[in-house]
């Protein structure tokens, strides 16, 4: 997860906002959302909910840039 988030931050630093959003939603959120399709990195429902909220907020913010 740390590596994926570092990739997101690099994309943000390089003003590659669409790529950062895609990585957040497809690589990070997919592994934290509690969906049984992929094995999640976060297994506690409350933490999953918080992580998804943060990812959604950051994605919305980046869309506005």
C-alpha positions in Angstrom: 0.0 0.0 0.0 2.9 2.3 0.8 4.3 1.9 -2.7 1.0 2.6 -4.3 0.5 5.8 -2.3 4.0 6.9 -3.1 3.2 6.5 -6.8 0.0 8.6 -6.3 2.0 11.4 -4.5 4.6 11.4 -7.3 1.8 11.8 -9.9 0.4 14.7 -7.9 3.8 16.4 -7.6 4.1 16.0 -11.4 0.6 17.5 -11.9 -0.6 14.3 -13.4 -3.9 14.5 -11.6 -5.9 12.2 -13.9 -3.3 9.5 -13.5 -3.3 10.0 -9.7 -7.1 9.7 -9.5 -7.0 6.5 -11.6 -4.3 5.0 -9.4 -6.3 6.0 -6.2 -9.5 4.5 -7.5 -8.2 1.4 -9.3 -5.2 0.4 -7.3 -5.7 1.7 -3.8 -9.5 1.9 -3.3 -10.0 -1.5 -4.9 -7.8 -3.0 -2.2 -9.5 -1.2 0.7 -13.2 -1.2 -0.1 -14.3 -4.5 1.5 -15.4 -6.0 -1.8 -14.7 -9.7 -2.0 -13.4 -9.5 -5.6 -9.9 -8.6 -4.5 -8.1 -9.3 -1.3 -8.1 -6.2 0.8 -5.1 -4.7 2.5 -7.4 -3.3 5.2 -9.6 -5.8 6.8 -11.5 -3.9 9.5 -14.8 -2.4 8.2 -14.5 0.9 10.1 -11.0 1.4 8.7 -12.1 0.4 5.2 -14.9 3.0 5.4 -12.5 5.7 6.6 -9.9 4.9 3.9 -12.6 4.9 1.2 -13.9 8.3 2.4 -10.3 9.8 2.3 -9.7 8.4 -1.2 -13.0 9.8 -2.4 -12.3 13.2 -0.9 -8.8 13.3 -2.4 -10.1 12.2 -5.8 -12.7 15.0 -5.7 -10.1 17.5 -4.8 -7.8 16.5 -7.6 -10.7 16.6 -10.1 -11.0 20.3 -9.2 -7.4 21.1 -10.1 
